[in-house]
Amino acid sequence: MPATSMDQLVNLCKRRGFAFQSADIYGGLQGVYDYGPLGVELKNNIKAAWWRSMVYERDDVEGLDTSILTMRKVLQYSGHESTFSDPLQDCKKCKARFRADHVKDGKCPECGSTDLTEVRSFNTMFKTNFGPVDDGSVFVYLRPETCQSIFTQFKNVIDSTARKVPFGIAQIGKSFRNEITARNFMFRQREFEQMELEFFVKPGTDLEWMEKWKDYCLKWWEAQGLDLSKMNVHDIAKEDLAHYSKKTYDLEYQFPHGLDELMGIADRQDYDLGNHSRHQEELNLVAHVHKNPDSTAKLAVYDEEEKKWYVPFVIEPSIGVDRAFLAIMTEAYNEEKLPNGETRTVLKLKKHLAPVKVAVIPLKRNNEQIVALAHQIKTDLLKTGIGRVMLEDSGNIGKAYRRHDEIGTPLCITVDFESIEQSPATVTLRNRDTMAQERVAVADLPKYLKEFFGA
């Protein structure tokens, strides 16, 4: 069964090298995590799966990679400087600090005291000095989200690609938010990575596109191994919508800590392009925007049929890579009772997401012929392009199998004495999920693996 407690995942992640607390040797930096040798592979595979689905497999999306350092005017006119804040409260008794909207019945979430400070606003953006003089007069922000630079580059993308509405711009990148309470392992962090798509549509077609993207995203999550019965589509009530949103879906997942937001899909109307556009008064904007005398570009498109300019509405499917990582790990985690009474932990990751696709195991690591053949097999299999192939030379075949079950390796190849004594050479191939073993000719391995992984 999938993980039922966060401790199961935290322990596995640290023990097997998926993720570590940042600056762990100094007590750890709260709300910041480093991805280990296996974690970076899984994370990269998640991002690659999203990019392939959103950009390569579609004919209406372009990619972008913009800077983390963000000019103040961008976040001034987007509204972040004035509105990107959380309500903050402190407990006078235990000194805990928390978001005011997490307080129930006027009691501290930590100790239950009712002796709390007044609610005050806390801006969650990080800013840093920009340039050679550190006097506070010139600063930039570490972007709190990746989407704003997509909007400010909208005209450049259209001019350089000749794209027509409807079309989208996708980006994967780091964002930073000084969360009051970072919690639940990597679910809520201060430094995190986003996979965001801004899909530009003609006003009036936006709600139809909302439904299309909701269905597309659910299918994507299913393809990554999530059980849709553990997901919930939360149609945000009108009174709870963000000020820029016409409609928002939160796709929720049953995490170990409970049902919580996995991603959002928002109809942002013409709010963002309108905020960053010049000549706003000429554009018949629907959203209430910030007056902008500084922009040099009209972020609008010309309708050839109606012979007029209009600002596209934006549909935004937005995913946190770290939450995707956590959900996929939760779903893949299994503890199975074996016929001999033992329990094995196995990560039943989808093949394309597995950090290690194949482990090549020499049965006897001090036998030069066996080790040499194992190295040759690894080298040949890397040429198939299936992903990471690892040489596992622990010397204990049972422990090697259990280790690779636990890190989600779909196939293990054991090079043994039969491999070097027989002609043609064969190896033992073991399946992670079924634990079934079969002998396969070394010469047939590339074809076998290409078919198995769909490479």
C-alpha positions in Angstrom: 0.0 0.0 0.0 1.2 3.6 -0.6 2.9 5.5 2.2 0.6 6.3 5.1 2.9 8.6 7.1 5.4 11.3 6.3 8.0 9.6 8.4 8.1 6.6 6.0 9.0 8.9 3.2 11.4 11.1 5.1 13.3 8.0 6.3 13.4 6.4 2.9 14.5 9.7 1.3 17.4 10.2 3.7 18.5 6.5 3.9 18.6 6.0 0.1 19.7 9.4 -1.1 16.5 11.0 -2.4 16.5 14.2 -0.3 18.3 15.8 2.6 17.7 18.8 4.9 19.8 21.6 3.6 22.8 22.4 5.7 22.1 19.3 7.7 25.4 19.2 9.5 24.6 22.7 11.0 21.1 21.7 12.2 19.4 22.3 8.9 17.9 25.3 7.1 14.2 25.1 7.7 12.0 24.9 4.6 14.9 24.2 2.3 15.8 20.7 1.0 18.7 19.3 -1.2 18.0 16.5 -3.6 20.4 13.6 -3.4 21.9 11.3 -6.1 18.6 9.5 -6.6 16.3 12.5 -5.9 17.9 14.6 -8.6 17.3 11.8 -11.1 13.7 11.4 -10.2 13.1 15.1 -10.2 14.7 15.5 -13.6 12.6 12.7 -14.9 9.4 14.3 -13.6 10.4 17.6 -15.3 11.2 15.8 -18.5 7.9 14.0 -18.5 6.0 17.3 -18.0 8.1 19.1 -20.7 7.5 16.3 -23.2 3.8 16.3 -22.6 3.4 20.1 -22.5 5.8 21.2 -25.2 7.0 18.3 -27.5 3.7 16.4 -27.8 1.7 19.6 -28.5 1.8 21.9 -31.5 0.6 25.0 -29.6 3.2 25.5 -26.9 6.7 27.1 -26.8 9.3 26.9 -24.0 11.1 29.6 -22.1 13.8 29.9 -19.4 13.9 33.3 -17.7 16.0 34.8 -15.0 15.4 34.3 -11.3 16.4 37.9 -10.5 13.3 40.0 -11.1 13.2 43.7 -11.8 11.2 45.6 -9.2 8.9 47.2 -11.7 7.7 43.7 -12.8 6.5 42.8 -9.4 5.3 46.3 -8.7 2.9 46.4 -11.6 1.9 42.7 -11.2 0.6 43.7 -7.8 3.0 41.5 -5.8 4.7 44.3 -3.9 1.4 45.4 -2.4 -0.5 42.2 -2.2 1.9 39.2 -2.0 1.7 38.8 1.8 0.3 36.4 4.4 -1.4 37.2 7.7 1.1 36.7 10.6 0.5 36.0 14.3 2.8 35.0 17.2 2.1 33.1 20.4 3.3 35.1 23.4 3.5 32.0 25.5 5.6 29.5 23.4 6.9 32.1 20.9 5.7 30.1 17.9 5.0 32.0 14.7 2.3 31.0 12.2 -0.2 32.1 9.6 -3.3 33.7 11.2 -5.5 31.6 8.9 -4.1 28.5 10.5 -5.4 29.5 13.9 -8.6 27.7 15.0 -10.8 29.0 17.9 -8.3 31.7 18.7 -5.7 29.1 20.0 -2.1 28.7 19.2 -1.6 25.7 16.9 1.5 24.6 18.9 0.6 25.0 22.6 -3.1 25.9 22.6 -2.6 29.3 24.3 -5.0 32.1 23.5 -2.4 34.8 24.3 -1.7 35.7 20.7 -0.4 38.9 19.0 -2.6 41.0 16.7 -2.6 39.9 13.1 -0.2 41.7 10.9 0.8 41.5 7.2 4.0 39.8 6.2 5.3 40.2 2.6 6.7 36.8 1.5 9.1 38.0 -1.2 12.9 37.8 -0.9 14.8 40.8 -2.2 18.6 41.3 -2.6 20.9 44.2 -3.4 21.6 44.7 -7.1 24.9 46.3 -8.3 28.1 47.3 -6.6 26.8 49.6 -3.9 24.9 48.0 -1.0 22.9 50.9 0.3 19.4 49.5 -0.3 18.5 52.0 -3.0 18.8 49.5 -5.9 17.4 46.0 -5.3 15.7 43.1 -7.2 13.5 40.3 -6.0 14.1 36.6 -6.2 11.0 35.7 -8.2 8.1 34.4 -6.2 6.7 32.6 -9.2 7.8 31.9 -12.8 4.9 33.2 -14.6 5.5 37.0 -14.5 8.5 36.8 -16.8 6.4 34.8 -19.3 4.0 37.7 -19.4 6.8 40.3 -19.8 8.3 38.2 -22.7 4.9 37.6 -24.3 5.5 40.0 -27.2 9.1 38.8 -27.8 7.8 35.2 -28.1 5.0 36.1 -30.5 7.4 38.3 -32.6 10.0 35.6 -32.8 7.8 32.5 -33.4 4.8 34.0 -35.3 2.4 32.1 -32.9 -1.3 32.8 -33.1 -3.8 32.6 -30.2 -4.6 30.0 -28.8 -1.0 29.1 -27.8 1.0 28.6 -24.6 4.4 29.4 -23.1 5.9 26.8 -20.7 8.6 27.3 -18.1 10.3 25.2 -15.4 12.3 27.1 -12.8 13.1 28.0 -9.2 10.9 30.3 -7.2 11.3 31.7 -3.7 8.8 32.6 -1.0 9.6 33.4 2.6 6.9 31.2 4.0 5.9 31.9 7.6 5.6 28.2 8.4 7.3 25.8 6.0 5.9 22.3 6.8 5.2 18.8 5.8 8.6 17.8 4.5 9.0 19.2 1.0 5.3 20.1 0.6 5.8 23.7 1.5 9.2 25.2 1.1 10.9 28.5 0.9 12.9 27.6 -2.2 11.0 25.4 -4.7 10.7 24.7 -8.4 7.6 25.2 -10.6 6.4 23.8 -13.9 4.1 26.5 -15.2 2.2 27.0 -18.4 0.5 30.2 -19.5 -2.0 29.4 -22.2 -3.3 32.4 -24.1 -6.9 32.2 -25.4 -9.5 34.5 -27.0 -11.9 35.9 -24.4 -15.1 34.0 -24.5 -13.3 30.7 -25.1 -11.6 30.6 -21.7 -14.0 28.4 -19.7 -14.0 25.8 -22.5 -10.2 25.8 -22.3 -10.3 25.5 -18.5 -12.2 22.2 -18.9 -9.7 21.0 -21.6 -6.7 21.7 -19.4 -8.3 20.1 -16.3 -8.9 16.9 -18.2 -5.4 17.0 -19.8 -3.7 17.5 -16.4 -5.6 14.7 -14.8 -4.5 12.3 -17.6 -1.0 13.5 -17.1 -1.1 12.7 -13.4 -2.5 9.3 -14.1 0.4 8.7 -16.6 2.8 9.5 -13.7 1.3 6.7 -11.6 -1.2 8.6 -9.4 -4.5 6.9 -8.5 -7.2 9.3 -9.6 -9.5 7.9 -6.9 -7.2 9.6 -4.4 -7.5 12.9 -6.2 -10.2 15.6 -5.9 -11.0 18.4 -8.2 -11.9 21.3 -6.0 -13.8 24.0 -7.8 -12.9 27.1 -5.8 -16.0 29.0 -4.6 -16.5 32.4 -6.1 -16.0 34.2 -2.8 -12.6 32.4 -2.3 -11.1 33.1 -5.7 -8.0 35.2 -6.0 -8.8 38.7 -7.1 -7.5 38.1 -10.6 -9.3 34.8 -11.2 -12.5 34.1 -13.0 -12.4 30.4 -12.2 -9.9 28.2 -10.4 -9.6 24.4 -10.0 -7.3 23.0 -7.3 -6.4 19.4 -8.1 -5.9 17.8 -4.7 -4.2 14.6 -3.7 -4.3 12.4 -0.6 -0.9 13.1 0.9 0.3 11.4 4.1 -0.7 14.6 6.0 -4.2 14.7 4.4 -6.0 15.9 1.3 -4.1 19.0 0.0 -3.4 21.0 -3.1 -1.2 19.3 -5.7 -1.6 21.9 -8.5 -3.8 24.7 -9.6 -5.5 25.6 -12.9 -6.6 29.3 -13.0 -8.5 31.5 -15.5 -6.5 34.7 -14.9 -8.5 36.6 -17.5 -6.5 39.6 -19.0 -5.2 40.6 -15.6 -1.5 39.8 -16.2 -1.0 41.0 -19.7 -3.1 44.0 -18.9 -1.0 44.9 -15.9 2.2 44.9 -18.0 0.8 46.6 -21.1 1.1 50.2 -22.3 -2.0 52.1 -23.4 -4.2 50.2 -21.0 -7.1 52.6 -21.5 -7.4 51.5 -25.2 -7.6 47.8 -24.6 -11.1 47.3 -23.1 -9.7 45.3 -20.2 -12.0 43.1 -18.1 -9.7 42.8 -15.1 -9.0 45.6 -12.7 -5.3 46.4 -13.3 -2.6 48.6 -11.9 -2.0 51.8 -13.9 1.2 51.4 -15.8 3.0 54.4 -17.3 6.4 52.6 -17.6 5.7 49.7 -20.0 7.0 50.2 -23.6 4.9 47.4 -25.2 1.3 46.8 -26.0 0.7 43.2 -25.0 -2.3 42.6 -27.3 -3.0 40.7 -30.5 -4.8 41.8 -33.6 -8.0 40.1 -34.5 -8.0 40.0 -38.3 -11.7 39.1 -38.5 -13.0 41.7 -36.2 -10.4 44.2 -37.1 -9.4 45.2 -33.6 -6.8 44.6 -30.9 -7.6 42.5 -27.8 -5.7 41.2 -24.8 -5.8 37.4 -24.5 -7.1 35.7 -21.4 -4.7 33.3 -19.7 -5.3 29.8 -18.5 -2.6 28.7 -16.1 -1.9 25.1 -15.1 0.7 25.4 -12.4 2.6 22.5 -10.7 5.2 22.5 -7.9 7.9 20.1 -8.9 8.6 19.3 -5.2 4.9 18.5 -4.5 4.8 16.3 -7.7 7.9 14.5 -6.3 6.2 14.0 -2.9 2.9 12.8 -4.4 4.7 10.4 -6.8 6.8 9.0 -4.0 3.7 8.6 -1.8 1.9 6.7 -4.5 4.8 4.5 -5.5 5.8 3.5 -1.9 4.8 -0.1 -1.0 5.5 -2.5 1.8 4.8 -6.1 0.7 4.6 -9.3 2.6 6.6 -12.0 0.9 5.7 -15.8 1.0 8.6 -16.4 3.4 7.1 -14.0 5.9 9.5 -11.2 5.2 8.5 -7.6 4.2 10.1 -5.8 1.3 9.8 -2.1 0.6 9.4 -1.3 -3.1 9.0 1.9 -5.0 6.7 1.0 -7.9 7.5 4.1 -9.9 6.5 4.3 -13.5 9.3 3.1 -15.7 10.0 6.5 -17.3 10.3 8.1 -13.8 12.6 5.6 -12.2 16.0 7.2 -11.1 17.9 4.1 -12.2 16.4 2.2 -15.1 18.7 -0.9 -14.9 21.2 -2.1 -12.4 23.9 -4.4 -13.7 25.2 -6.6 -10.9 28.3 -8.7 -11.0 27.7 -11.8 -8.9 31.3 -11.9 -7.7 33.0 -8.5 -7.6 36.5 -10.0 -7.3 36.2 -12.0 -10.5 37.8 -10.0 -13.3 35.9 -11.7 -16.1 32.5 -11.2 -14.5 33.2 -7.6 -13.6 34.6 -6.8 -17.1 31.5 -8.2 -18.7 29.3 -6.3 -16.4 31.1 -3.1 -17.3 30.7 -3.9 -21.0 27.0 -4.5 -20.6 26.5 -1.2 -18.8 28.4 0.7 -21.6 26.3 -1.0 -24.3 23.0 -0.4 -22.6 23.7 3.3 -22.1 23.8 3.7 -25.9 20.1 2.7 -26.0 19.2 6.0 -24.4 16.9 4.5 -21.9 18.3 6.6 -19.0 20.7 5.9 -16.1 22.2 2.4 -16.0 24.1 1.7 -12.7 26.8 -0.8 -12.0 25.9 -2.3 -8.6 29.0 -4.0 -7.2 28.0 -4.5 -3.5 28.8 -8.2 -3.8 25.6 -9.4 -2.1 23.0 -10.3 -4.7 20.1 -10.4 -2.1 20.9 -7.0 -0.7 21.4 -5.6 -4.1 17.9 -6.7 -5.2 16.4 -5.2 -2.0 18.2 -2.0 -2.5 17.0 -1.6 -6.0 13.4 -2.6 -5.1 13.5 0.2 -2.5 14.8 2.9 -5.0 12.4 1.8 -7.8 14.8 0.2 -10.3 12.5 -1.6 -12.8 15.1 -4.2 -13.9 18.2 -5.9 -12.4 20.7 -7.8 -14.6 22.9 -10.3 -12.8 26.2 -11.3 -14.5 27.2 -14.7 -13.1 29.5 -17.6 -13.9 27.1 -18.9 -16.6 27.5 -15.6 -18.3 31.2 -16.1 -18.8 31.2 -19.9 -19.3 28.4 -20.3 -21.8 28.2 -19.2 -25.5 26.3 -17.3 -26.4 26.6 -15.4 -23.1 23.4 -15.0 -21.0 22.5 -13.1 -17.9 19.7 -13.2 -15.3 17.1 -10.5 -15.7 14.9 -9.7 -12.7 11.6 -7.7 -12.7 11.1 -5.3 -9.8 7.3 -5.7 -9.5 6.9 -9.4 -10.0 10.4 -10.5 -8.8 10.3 -13.0 -11.8 13.7 -13.9 -13.2 14.6 -15.1 -16.8 17.7 -15.8 -18.7 18.3 -13.4 -21.6 21.2 -13.5 -24.1 23.5 -10.5 -23.7 23.2 -9.8 -27.4 19.4 -9.4 -27.0 19.5 -7.0 -24.1 19.4 -3.7 -26.1 16.4 -4.8 -28.0 14.7 -6.2 -24.9 15.2 -3.0 -22.9 14.1 -0.7 -25.7 10.8 -2.6 -25.9 10.5 -2.7 -22.1 11.0 1.0 -21.7 9.4 2.0 -25.0 12.6 3.9 -26.0 
